[in-house]
Amino acid sequence: GRRTQLLKGLPATSTVEENSAAGVSVYNFNVTVSPLASEGVAVLPIIINSNPLTEAFDIESKGGLEFRVITTGNPVLDYETMPKSFDLQIFVEDDATGRTDLNILTIQVTDKNEHPVFQGNMAIQTVMIYVLEGTPPKYIYQVDAADPENAELKYSLLPATAPFSIRESGAIFSTKEFDYEKDPHCYFLNITVTDPDGLNSTKTLNINIININDEKPYFTTKQRIYRIPEEQRPGTIVANITAKDPDDEDSPSKLFYSIQSSDRYFSINPVTGVLQVAGRIDRDALPLRLHPNISLLVRVEDSPSSDRASEMQITIVIDDLNDNPPECNPSAFRKEANENTTAGIFLIDLRNYCKDIDVDPSNNQFSFTGLSGFGSNNFALESTMSGRLVMTGTINLENPANPRVEVYTLAVRVQDIARPNYSSKYPFYISFDNIIYIYIRIKPVNEFFPVFHNLSYEFSVSEITKVGSSIGRVRATDKDWPPNVITYSIVAGAGTRDYTNIFWISPTKGDVWILARLDYETTQKHIFTVQASDQEKSTTASVTVNVLEVNDEEPVCSPNFFSLQIPVNLSVGTNINGFRIECQDRDSDPRSFRYFINEGNENSHFIFSPTAGSNRSHLILASRFDYESGLDTNWIYNLRVHITDDNLISSRGKTTHLIKTGTVTLSIRVIPNPITTTTTTPAVTIVTRRENVYSPSAWYVPFVITLGSLLLLALLGYLGLLLLALLRTRCPPAAKARGAPLFNFTFCASSQTMTKLNTVFDGEARDPVTGRMYEFNTRSGARRWKKNDEPPMLAMQVTSRATENSGQGMDRAEAPSKKEKRKELTAATKSAAKPSAGKSETSGQAGLRLQKKEESEDGGLSSPA
């Protein structure tokens, strides 16, 4: 069992440089084996453990029994972040003798000077820095770098001629104020960081100079005076104003032009600088009649409302033309005349509204000619010089021969009498004239009353029609032209005692709508009056709404809720407590009712008689109760009775597909046999029984118990594994060869206490003769009088038995049989049934309180039945 020295050269200490690549040799050693070994070693040298744990090293063969420890490169050794020393446990086994050897190789990681490393954005990309022109010298960027050996670093910047400097902290500053129009727009700086041994790293920093708007634009147009004739069309180009902005270099300037002086004749395109005519230029009107020269102050700026702008004044001279025709103000007239107006009525004198502003008197004479337009034959001018317009006929809009035109559009030509005579520059003659438009509206006269299409209207509507439904339409027309707008309204009726307005009529369409629920049982017919009005004249019509009967009323029964108590031995066929229900339905025959129990009738103990054909029915016991065999377990029956009005034996001549259902709720409590009987006074015994049942609301209790048990078992298993591993590590190999146990284990048995609970009394009731309360056991029938002011308890007898076994609880052979338990229960019942005058609390009551406390701790699984 002695360990043999198989590893030659171990234990030992070696070194390896950080950042070594995979496959770098760290240490060489040999293995010496027995001469009897046929295949060398059974187990090649391996690293079975390392401290700290790592996979950075491995063993490879150099040939024969020579081996070396090499780096794996996974992970790469780092002097700054990883341990600086590793202890490798190397294991080998001799094939011939089975002997083993285990030695430790200590590897020291040595530091290597590494290049400085840039950090932050500079480590992953070329950093772009933007500097506005005009910015004074200031800090612009912080270079962040670190040395793996935490050495102090130095920063440098190239080219040295660049207007930038770098501090010892790596902060970069600009050294001048940049001008985008004069200086380079971009600088590339090589930032170098160097450690004390001269190792360095370099990154590029790109600095861009951003142009800002800091130069004023200037005009390139030299002309300052322009001439144009008057009356040029809007949009006529007068001049093209141009300018440039030094900030835009050779690219097209984005300038904005505007006219600063107040002027209504010209406008300038804010982008192109084109000056155009914007409005009519009349040389003969003021102020151009006195001052024909127009001065404009043109402004150019590089952005709207900027202070970088230049201004230029230009003058536009307006040349006069002989261009003024007669003018009428207004040029359009609107007049009204009632239909059926007598012929010869004077309408308007046009001369009062027309004039010629030409200065020469020979040019301000004019005449009225050419009366035209649709329907102009109904009108005429008295003379060409007077301009008086009169009606020549009578217009009736309702006359079928009339085109029913309400507005007549007439045109009258107004022109100069003298022809304009231009100079030799204009060797042609132009006759100026003007057109006057006259709009004559024939005002309709309301001559006719609205007329309904029917003298009266009748609608039939089901009583279950939804509120808000349209039930019909009334229509009225008017012979007047144009047709008058007719509005509808309800002027009488349409209401009841309960509702002021049951119906509503659409004012424009005449649709009749329901505003409230119709009820045939209350009102079978509604009559109201509707009115059609054209704002001046109105007429009325009668509307009758017949309400159609529908089965929409539910049966109403009395009583709709009742509580009953019956003895458990009530005879089958008995009318329970003489109970009956009486039902009424406002729209159904008394023989139309049908009765059935929808819920709560377990084992079909109850029926109603008759089941159909009557508005009265009795509650009958249909089958006896059987609690002894366990068929019945419920002592309280909550019956939900449905009463429908769909009985087909109804004598009503009209049937409907609608069925309405009424509901009655009955609570029936079954009373067990009382403790005493009497032949003179019948009574009902109320029995209260309590059972321990599972409550669905406490579902989490078994879940928490199960989860806790699983966690406890897992913890015990884990502790057992740790104990087994500890024993194996302390067990020498020689003991295994001899086959003798190393340790003797002693298992200690724990004792458990069993508690047997025998329930004695599980119910209480009041004796109908004496009025005293008594307690009873539902299984054995044992009873005892209950002391005054003593709350109902469940008696329990607690017995304890201590057993010792192998840790698994009480043996099956020792458990009491069911027969023995029943005997003990009966004996305990008899002893507990005798009241004790000297004790305020029985042992069973104390046990009950103990049980209640345990149940509350277990999650509250107890609930009274």
Order of alpha helices (4+ residues) and beta strands (2+ residues): beta-beta-beta-beta-beta-beta-beta-beta-beta-beta-beta-beta-beta-beta-beta-beta-beta-beta-beta-beta-beta-beta-beta-beta-beta-beta-beta-beta-beta-beta-beta-beta-beta-beta-beta-beta-beta-beta-beta-beta-beta-beta-beta-beta-beta-beta-beta-beta-beta-beta-beta-beta-beta-alpha-alpha-beta-beta-beta-beta-beta-alpha-alpha-beta
